[in-house]
Each structure stands twice: as C-alpha cells, then as structure tokens.
Amino acid sequence: MPRIFMMNLNSKMPILDELFGHLNEQVLINKIDVPIEQALRLYSSTESVNCTSKEFRQIIASVYRRIYEQETIEFTFYNESEALIQAIWILEKYYKGYETTGYDGALYDTTKNSSDGLQIVLDRFIEIIKTIERNKYITQTFQSLIDPSDWNLRYEITIELLNRFDRHCSPELKNLEPVQLVNHLEELIFNIVTTTQVMRSILH
C-alpha cells in the first residue's frame, strides 16, 4: 500500500502542474527531437560509403552546425572547426557502438562491414544530442519555475511528487522521507519524467 504524505491542503501545486506541462513527452518531441531529426534529414551526403576520416569529420561537423543553427534548439553559430571540436567531444564521451566506443569507434563503425554504417553512426550521434538537449531543457525548465531558495515550496513539491508518482518510485526511494529528498528535487523530477516516458513507450 503506498504511503500518503500529508501536505498543505491549500496548495494545489500549480507550479508542479505547469512544470509537467512543459515536460510533457509530446512537447519534448516537438521542441527537441523533431528539429534535430530535421537537421539530419536536410543533410544529404554525397560522400562515398567508405568515407575517409577527413570526410567523416566534415560530415559530423556539418550535421552539428545544422542542428545548432536552428532557433528552436539553442541558436549558436559555429564555424567548421568549432563544430568539429564539439562533435568529436560528444562522440568521444558518449558514443557506444556494438563493440566500439568513442570517436575512433564511431569512425570505425562508419566503414565496418555495412553499407549503411555512416547512417547508423549519424543516427546514434543525433540520439546522443537529443538526450543532451532534453536534459538541458528539463534543467532549465525546473530552474525557471522553482525558486531554489524557497525550501518550503520545494518540500511541498517533493511530497506531492511522492504521492502522485508513488508507483514509479523505486523501493529504495520509497523508504526515504520527503525531507531527505528536498535537496535532490531536480534529480527526482528528472527521474520521474524519464521513467514515465519509458513506461508510456512500453505500454503503447
């Protein structure tokens, strides 16, 4: 049986409702996923399937620039060398193939036993960027709506979250008291958002 934490009965949590309105999955898809995917669709490679390392660097820099030259994401102008530095850093830190990791792994996977190796790598590249931008958007939305200095508000929100999303909480989390989670509210919201999104994708 889920625990029910007592909270201020006059509080209707409009901030929490507004927050989750902004973090609705369809909102995230429209604001982040679609523009990033569009940037890749606009990119048409005329390079050979077995591209050289120089050609690969040109491709990932071009895709990266297209993504961040869109106002719907976070408009930033990058020249070719700046875009390349960012793209290589992302691949080095986050890229994971079936048997490879990092930038060198991505370069290897573009030519490894597959005519669509480049497309597979680019698809993974934009999935990484979508995850980065989703996380950034969640953080920015949270910080714009919830005053970090208002401990009482954060406490009320924590109680409401635990009551509202009890079934999505891990056993370890359920054993904690709200006061123990107040300083981890952003992490709690992030985990709830990502968990509910995964559950919806499984159930639908």
Buried (B, 14 or more C-beta within 10 A) or exposed (E): EEEEBEBEEEBEBEBBEEBBEBBEEEBBBEBBBEBBBBBBEEBEBEEEEEBEEEBBBBBBBBBBBBBBBBEEBEEEEBEEEBBBEBBBEBBBEBBEBEEBBBBEBBBBBBBBEEEEBBBBBBEBBBBBBBEBBBEEBBEEBBEEBBEEEEEEBBBBBBBBBBBEBBEBBEEEBEEBEBEEBBEBBBEBBBBBBBBBBEEEEEEE
